[in-house]
Amino acid sequence: MITEKELDQIFLMISRNVRYYRLYNHSKYKDNRGRISQERLAELCGVSQSLIANIESEKVRQTFSITVIANIAKVLDVPFEEFFKEHNR
């Protein structure tokens, strides 16, 4: 069974990756600085801006469905599995 500490690490990893790929992406939805606002990402994914903010927050352990991450991945044009990898940035 997964421990709370392991689960916390997974949420933290996803949080950091969603934020990173939202701010540094090459999708067709990016602005002139290569970013997508939380509001725009939420709109494109059919979720609330507060859900995106909570997913990105390292202080909030927001639960979400795999469908939400799949939609975020599609909008940001990032392979789904990238959200579940630790990156040194």
ABEGO torsion letter per residue (X at the ends): XBBAAAAAAAAAAAAAAAAAAAABBABAABBAAGBBBAAAAAAAAGBBAAAAAAAABAABBBBBBAAAAAAAAAAAGBBAAAAABBBBX
